[in-house]
């Protein structure tokens, strides 16, 4: 089984960089476990959890 890498993203990001990132993620979606966040604090908590695992 191929590992799926956790990916934390902000679904409200609207910059050109965010658009390119979303495009890349969608092209390679099977490689990631995607976690959409509502705040920077939530993203930091997820990052901490993933680093401990």
PDB file of N, CA, C and O in Angstrom, chain B, residues numbered from 101:
ATOM      1  N   UNK B 101       0.842  -1.190   0.000  1.00  0.00           N
ATOM      2  CA  UNK B 101       0.000   0.000   0.000  1.00  0.00           C
ATOM      3  C   UNK B 101       0.884   1.249   0.000  1.00  0.00           C
ATOM      4  O   UNK B 101       1.833   1.344   0.779  1.00  0.00           O
ATOM      5  N   UNK B 102       0.578   2.177  -0.851  1.00  0.00           N
ATOM      6  CA  UNK B 102       1.338   3.415  -0.963  1.00  0.00           C
ATOM      7  C   UNK B 102       0.911   4.352   0.163  1.00  0.00           C
ATOM      8  O   UNK B 102      -0.285   4.538   0.390  1.00  0.00           O
ATOM      9  N   UNK B 103       1.877   4.945   0.873  1.00  0.00           N
ATOM     10  CA  UNK B 103       1.488   5.857   1.968  1.00  0.00           C
ATOM     11  C   UNK B 103       0.816   7.111   1.424  1.00  0.00           C
ATOM     12  O   UNK B 103       1.153   7.604   0.348  1.00  0.00           O
ATOM     13  N   UNK B 104      -0.138   7.609   2.192  1.00  0.00           N
ATOM     14  CA  UNK B 104      -0.796   8.878   1.849  1.00  0.00           C
ATOM     15  C   UNK B 104      -0.267   9.920   2.819  1.00  0.00           C
ATOM     16  O   UNK B 104      -0.334   9.741   4.035  1.00  0.00           O
ATOM     17  N   UNK B 105       0.249  10.987   2.285  1.00  0.00           N
ATOM     18  CA  UNK B 105       0.858  12.030   3.087  1.00  0.00           C
ATOM     19  C   UNK B 105      -0.188  13.027   3.545  1.00  0.00           C
ATOM     20  O   UNK B 105      -1.023  13.450   2.746  1.00  0.00           O
ATOM     21  N   UNK B 106      -0.161  13.421   4.839  1.00  0.00           N
ATOM     22  CA  UNK B 106      -1.134  14.417   5.296  1.00  0.00           C
ATOM     23  C   UNK B 106      -0.842  15.770   4.663  1.00  0.00           C
ATOM     24  O   UNK B 106       0.309  16.200   4.581  1.00  0.00           O
ATOM     25  N   UNK B 107      -1.891  16.424   4.223  1.00  0.00           N
ATOM     26  CA  UNK B 107      -1.763  17.734   3.595  1.00  0.00           C
ATOM     27  C   UNK B 107      -2.781  18.666   4.233  1.00  0.00           C
ATOM     28  O   UNK B 107      -3.985  18.420   4.168  1.00  0.00           O
ATOM     29  N   UNK B 108      -2.299  19.723   4.842  1.00  0.00           N
ATOM     30  CA  UNK B 108      -3.155  20.712   5.493  1.00  0.00           C
ATOM     31  C   UNK B 108      -3.342  21.872   4.533  1.00  0.00           C
ATOM     32  O   UNK B 108      -2.368  22.414   4.011  1.00  0.00           O
ATOM     33  N   UNK B 109      -4.588  22.255   4.297  1.00  0.00           N
ATOM     34  CA  UNK B 109      -4.817  23.373   3.391  1.00  0.00           C
ATOM     35  C   UNK B 109      -5.913  24.292   3.894  1.00  0.00           C
ATOM     36  O   UNK B 109      -6.781  23.914   4.681  1.00  0.00           O
ATOM     37  N   UNK B 110      -5.831  25.512   3.401  1.00  0.00           N
ATOM     38  CA  UNK B 110      -6.829  26.530   3.691  1.00  0.00           C
ATOM     39  C   UNK B 110      -7.737  26.615   2.466  1.00  0.00           C
ATOM     40  O   UNK B 110      -7.316  27.143   1.437  1.00  0.00           O
ATOM     41  N   UNK B 111      -8.967  26.113   2.546  1.00  0.00           N
ATOM     42  CA  UNK B 111      -9.845  26.112   1.379  1.00  0.00           C
ATOM     43  C   UNK B 111     -10.285  27.511   0.949  1.00  0.00           C
ATOM     44  O   UNK B 111     -10.817  27.675  -0.149  1.00  0.00           O
ATOM     45  N   UNK B 112     -10.075  28.510   1.787  1.00  0.00           N
ATOM     46  CA  UNK B 112     -10.484  29.876   1.444  1.00  0.00           C
ATOM     47  C   UNK B 112      -9.381  30.675   0.746  1.00  0.00           C
ATOM     48  O   UNK B 112      -9.610  31.807   0.321  1.00  0.00           O
ATOM     49  N   UNK B 113      -8.200  30.099   0.628  1.00  0.00           N
ATOM     50  CA  UNK B 113      -7.092  30.808  -0.025  1.00  0.00           C
ATOM     51  C   UNK B 113      -7.454  31.081  -1.480  1.00  0.00           C
ATOM     52  O   UNK B 113      -7.941  30.191  -2.178  1.00  0.00           O
ATOM     53  N   UNK B 114      -7.220  32.297  -1.936  1.00  0.00           N
ATOM     54  CA  UNK B 114      -7.640  32.694  -3.280  1.00  0.00           C
ATOM     55  C   UNK B 114      -6.506  33.248  -4.139  1.00  0.00           C
ATOM     56  O   UNK B 114      -6.756  33.742  -5.239  1.00  0.00           O
ATOM     57  N   UNK B 115      -5.284  33.176  -3.666  1.00  0.00           N
ATOM     58  CA  UNK B 115      -4.171  33.724  -4.444  1.00  0.00           C
ATOM     59  C   UNK B 115      -3.843  32.820  -5.638  1.00  0.00           C
ATOM     60  O   UNK B 115      -4.318  31.688  -5.731  1.00  0.00           O
ATOM     61  N   UNK B 116      -3.032  33.344  -6.534  1.00  0.00           N
ATOM     62  CA  UNK B 116      -2.568  32.550  -7.680  1.00  0.00           C
ATOM     63  C   UNK B 116      -1.761  31.351  -7.195  1.00  0.00           C
ATOM     64  O   UNK B 116      -1.868  30.256  -7.749  1.00  0.00           O
ATOM     65  N   UNK B 117      -0.966  31.560  -6.173  1.00  0.00           N
ATOM     66  CA  UNK B 117      -0.177  30.464  -5.605  1.00  0.00           C
ATOM     67  C   UNK B 117      -1.100  29.365  -5.060  1.00  0.00           C
ATOM     68  O   UNK B 117      -0.847  28.178  -5.266  1.00  0.00           O
ATOM     69  N   UNK B 118      -2.156  29.763  -4.375  1.00  0.00           N
ATOM     70  CA  UNK B 118      -3.119  28.792  -3.842  1.00  0.00           C
ATOM     71  C   UNK B 118      -3.811  28.039  -4.971  1.00  0.00           C
ATOM     72  O   UNK B 118      -4.040  26.834  -4.865  1.00  0.00           O
ATOM     73  N   UNK B 119      -4.145  28.738  -6.048  1.00  0.00           N
ATOM     74  CA  UNK B 119      -4.789  28.094  -7.195  1.00  0.00           C
ATOM     75  C   UNK B 119      -3.872  27.029  -7.796  1.00  0.00           C
ATOM     76  O   UNK B 119      -4.318  25.925  -8.109  1.00  0.00           O
ATOM     77  N   UNK B 120      -2.595  27.362  -7.957  1.00  0.00           N
ATOM     78  CA  UNK B 120      -1.640  26.389  -8.498  1.00  0.00           C
ATOM     79  C   UNK B 120      -1.481  25.199  -7.558  1.00  0.00           C
ATOM     80  O   UNK B 120      -1.386  24.057  -8.009  1.00  0.00           O
ATOM     81  N   UNK B 121      -1.452  25.463  -6.254  1.00  0.00           N
ATOM     82  CA  UNK B 121      -1.319  24.387  -5.274  1.00  0.00           C
ATOM     83  C   UNK B 121      -2.531  23.459  -5.327  1.00  0.00           C
ATOM     84  O   UNK B 121      -2.384  22.237  -5.300  1.00  0.00           O
ATOM     85  N   UNK B 122      -3.731  24.042  -5.404  1.00  0.00           N
ATOM     86  CA  UNK B 122      -4.946  23.216  -5.492  1.00  0.00           C
ATOM     87  C   UNK B 122      -4.918  22.362  -6.751  1.00  0.00           C
ATOM     88  O   UNK B 122      -5.304  21.193  -6.720  1.00  0.00           O
ATOM     89  N   UNK B 123      -4.467  22.934  -7.846  1.00  0.00           N
ATOM     90  CA  UNK B 123      -4.377  22.193  -9.103  1.00  0.00           C
ATOM     91  C   UNK B 123      -3.438  20.994  -8.943  1.00  0.00           C
ATOM     92  O   UNK B 123      -3.773  19.886  -9.362  1.00  0.00           O
ATOM     93  N   UNK B 124      -2.282  21.208  -8.347  1.00  0.00           N
ATOM     94  CA  UNK B 124      -1.323  20.122  -8.116  1.00  0.00           C
ATOM     95  C   UNK B 124      -1.939  19.040  -7.227  1.00  0.00           C
ATOM     96  O   UNK B 124      -1.835  17.850  -7.523  1.00  0.00           O
ATOM     97  N   UNK B 125      -2.571  19.459  -6.150  1.00  0.00           N
ATOM     98  CA  UNK B 125      -3.177  18.506  -5.216  1.00  0.00           C
ATOM     99  C   UNK B 125      -4.241  17.672  -5.917  1.00  0.00           C
ATOM    100  O   UNK B 125      -4.302  16.458  -5.723  1.00  0.00           O
ATOM    101  N   UNK B 126      -5.070  18.303  -6.720  1.00  0.00           N
ATOM    102  CA  UNK B 126      -6.122  17.557  -7.402  1.00  0.00           C
ATOM    103  C   UNK B 126      -5.542  16.566  -8.408  1.00  0.00           C
ATOM    104  O   UNK B 126      -6.097  15.482  -8.592  1.00  0.00           O
ATOM    105  N   UNK B 127      -4.445  16.918  -9.054  1.00  0.00           N
ATOM    106  CA  UNK B 127      -3.803  15.993  -9.991  1.00  0.00           C
ATOM    107  C   UNK B 127      -3.197  14.785  -9.281  1.00  0.00           C
ATOM    108  O   UNK B 127      -3.066  13.712  -9.870  1.00  0.00           O
ATOM    109  N   UNK B 128      -2.828  14.965  -8.011  1.00  0.00           N
ATOM    110  CA  UNK B 128      -2.153  13.905  -7.253  1.00  0.00           C
ATOM    111  C   UNK B 128      -2.926  13.547  -5.981  1.00  0.00           C
ATOM    112  O   UNK B 128      -2.325  13.143  -4.985  1.00  0.00           O
ATOM    113  N   UNK B 129      -4.230  13.690  -6.008  1.00  0.00           N
ATOM    114  CA  UNK B 129      -5.057  13.539  -4.805  1.00  0.00           C
ATOM    115  C   UNK B 129      -4.906  12.183  -4.131  1.00  0.00           C
ATOM    116  O   UNK B 129      -5.041  12.095  -2.910  1.00  0.00           O
ATOM    117  N   UNK B 130      -4.634  11.140  -4.874  1.00  0.00           N
ATOM    118  CA  UNK B 130      -4.525   9.813  -4.256  1.00  0.00           C
ATOM    119  C   UNK B 130      -3.284   9.679  -3.390  1.00  0.00           C
ATOM    120  O   UNK B 130      -3.167   8.723  -2.624  1.00  0.00           O
ATOM    121  N   UNK B 131      -2.358  10.621  -3.498  1.00  0.00           N
ATOM    122  CA  UNK B 131      -1.128  10.575  -2.706  1.00  0.00           C
ATOM    123  C   UNK B 131      -1.277  11.261  -1.355  1.00  0.00           C
ATOM    124  O   UNK B 131      -0.396  11.143  -0.503  1.00  0.00           O
ATOM    125  N   UNK B 132      -2.384  11.979  -1.149  1.00  0.00           N
ATOM    126  CA  UNK B 132      -2.542  12.791   0.055  1.00  0.00           C
ATOM    127  C   UNK B 132      -3.791  12.431   0.845  1.00  0.00           C
ATOM    128  O   UNK B 132      -4.798  11.993   0.288  1.00  0.00           O
ATOM    129  N   UNK B 133      -3.700  12.626   2.147  1.00  0.00           N
ATOM    130  CA  UNK B 133      -4.869  12.654   3.027  1.00  0.00           C
ATOM    131  C   UNK B 133      -5.074  14.152   3.294  1.00  0.00           C
ATOM    132  O   UNK B 133      -4.261  14.774   3.976  1.00  0.00           O
ATOM    133  N   UNK B 134      -6.133  14.717   2.771  1.00  0.00           N
ATOM    134  CA  UNK B 134      -6.315  16.170   2.769  1.00  0.00           C
ATOM    135  C   UNK B 134      -7.133  16.609   3.980  1.00  0.00           C
ATOM    136  O   UNK B 134      -8.194  16.056   4.271  1.00  0.00           O
ATOM    137  N   UNK B 135      -6.604  17.628   4.684  1.00  0.00           N
ATOM    138  CA  UNK B 135      -7.261  18.200   5.854  1.00  0.00           C
ATOM    139  C   UNK B 135      -7.477  19.678   5.600  1.00  0.00           C
ATOM    140  O   UNK B 135      -6.518  20.449   5.565  1.00  0.00           O
ATOM    141  N   UNK B 136      -8.720  20.080   5.423  1.00  0.00           N
ATOM    142  CA  UNK B 136      -9.051  21.495   5.249  1.00  0.00           C
ATOM    143  C   UNK B 136      -9.255  22.101   6.627  1.00  0.00           C
ATOM    144  O   UNK B 136      -9.897  21.500   7.488  1.00  0.00           O
ATOM    145  N   UNK B 137      -8.707  23.295   6.833  1.00  0.00           N
ATOM    146  CA  UNK B 137      -8.789  23.934   8.143  1.00  0.00           C
ATOM    147  C   UNK B 137      -9.619  25.205   8.077  1.00  0.00           C
ATOM    148  O   UNK B 137      -9.832  25.781   7.010  1.00  0.00           O
ATOM    149  N   UNK B 138     -10.082  25.626   9.252  1.00  0.00           N
ATOM    150  CA  UNK B 138     -10.860  26.852   9.366  1.00  0.00           C
ATOM    151  C   UNK B 138     -10.059  27.998   9.971  1.00  0.00           C
ATOM    152  O   UNK B 138     -10.498  29.148   9.939  1.00  0.00           O
ATOM    153  N   UNK B 139      -8.874  27.688  10.530  1.00  0.00           N
ATOM    154  CA  UNK B 139      -8.078  28.727  11.171  1.00  0.00           C
ATOM    155  C   UNK B 139      -6.613  28.313  11.214  1.00  0.00           C
ATOM    156  O   UNK B 139      -6.271  27.144  11.038  1.00  0.00           O
ATOM    157  N   UNK B 140      -5.759  29.305  11.452  1.00  0.00           N
ATOM    158  CA  UNK B 140      -4.330  29.027  11.596  1.00  0.00           C
ATOM    159  C   UNK B 140      -4.073  28.156  12.824  1.00  0.00           C
ATOM    160  O   UNK B 140      -3.179  27.309  12.818  1.00  0.00           O
ATOM    161  N   UNK B 141      -4.856  28.368  13.866  1.00  0.00           N
ATOM    162  CA  UNK B 141      -4.695  27.564  15.080  1.00  0.00           C
ATOM    163  C   UNK B 141      -4.999  26.089  14.816  1.00  0.00           C
ATOM    164  O   UNK B 141      -4.284  25.203  15.283  1.00  0.00           O
ATOM    165  N   UNK B 142      -6.056  25.845  14.071  1.00  0.00           N
ATOM    166  CA  UNK B 142      -6.416  24.467  13.726  1.00  0.00           C
ATOM    167  C   UNK B 142      -5.310  23.824  12.884  1.00  0.00           C
ATOM    168  O   UNK B 142      -4.971  22.659  13.092  1.00  0.00           O
ATOM    169  N   UNK B 143      -4.756  24.567  11.949  1.00  0.00           N
ATOM    170  CA  UNK B 143      -3.662  24.054  11.121  1.00  0.00           C
ATOM    171  C   UNK B 143      -2.449  23.724  11.989  1.00  0.00           C
ATOM    172  O   UNK B 143      -1.807  22.693  11.789  1.00  0.00           O
ATOM    173  N   UNK B 144      -2.135  24.586  12.941  1.00  0.00           N
ATOM    174  CA  UNK B 144      -0.992  24.348  13.829  1.00  0.00           C
ATOM    175  C   UNK B 144      -1.216  23.100  14.682  1.00  0.00           C
ATOM    176  O   UNK B 144      -0.287  22.320  14.892  1.00  0.00           O
ATOM    177  N   UNK B 145      -2.434  22.905  15.171  1.00  0.00           N
ATOM    178  CA  UNK B 145      -2.745  21.709  15.957  1.00  0.00           C
ATOM    179  C   UNK B 145      -2.584  20.446  15.119  1.00  0.00           C
ATOM    180  O   UNK B 145      -2.021  19.457  15.588  1.00  0.00           O
ATOM    181  N   UNK B 146      -3.069  20.473  13.895  1.00  0.00           N
ATOM    182  CA  UNK B 146      -2.911  19.309  13.016  1.00  0.00           C
ATOM    183  C   UNK B 146      -1.438  19.043  12.727  1.00  0.00           C
ATOM    184  O   UNK B 146      -0.998  17.893  12.765  1.00  0.00           O
ATOM    185  N   UNK B 147      -0.681  20.081  12.442  1.00  0.00           N
ATOM    186  CA  UNK B 147       0.747  19.915  12.166  1.00  0.00           C
ATOM    187  C   UNK B 147       1.464  19.302  13.364  1.00  0.00           C
ATOM    188  O   UNK B 147       2.311  18.423  13.206  1.00  0.00           O
ATOM    189  N   UNK B 148       1.124  19.764  14.545  1.00  0.00           N
ATOM    190  CA  UNK B 148       1.722  19.200  15.764  1.00  0.00           C
ATOM    191  C   UNK B 148       1.377  17.717  15.887  1.00  0.00           C
ATOM    192  O   UNK B 148       2.250  16.897  16.173  1.00  0.00           O
ATOM    193  N   UNK B 149       0.120  17.375  15.674  1.00  0.00           N
ATOM    194  CA  UNK B 149      -0.312  15.979  15.766  1.00  0.00           C
ATOM    195  C   UNK B 149       0.435  15.106  14.761  1.00  0.00           C
ATOM    196  O   UNK B 149       0.902  14.020  15.107  1.00  0.00           O
ATOM    197  N   UNK B 150       0.549  15.576  13.519  1.00  0.00           N
ATOM    198  CA  UNK B 150       1.228  14.785  12.489  1.00  0.00           C
ATOM    199  C   UNK B 150       2.702  14.624  12.809  1.00  0.00           C
ATOM    200  O   UNK B 150       3.273  13.564  12.552  1.00  0.00           O
ATOM    201  N   UNK B 151       3.328  15.649  13.363  1.00  0.00           N
ATOM    202  CA  UNK B 151       4.755  15.540  13.677  1.00  0.00           C
ATOM    203  C   UNK B 151       4.992  14.544  14.813  1.00  0.00           C
ATOM    204  O   UNK B 151       6.045  13.909  14.869  1.00  0.00           O
ATOM    205  N   UNK B 152       4.030  14.407  15.707  1.00  0.00           N
ATOM    206  CA  UNK B 152       4.155  13.453  16.809  1.00  0.00           C
ATOM    207  C   UNK B 152       3.932  12.022  16.333  1.00  0.00           C
ATOM    208  O   UNK B 152       4.467  11.077  16.913  1.00  0.00           O
ATOM    209  N   UNK B 153       3.151  11.870  15.292  1.00  0.00           N
ATOM    210  CA  UNK B 153       2.892  10.522  14.747  1.00  0.00           C
ATOM    211  C   UNK B 153       4.056  10.093  13.902  1.00  0.00           C
ATOM    212  O   UNK B 153       4.045   8.993  13.350  1.00  0.00           O
TER     213      UNK B 153
END
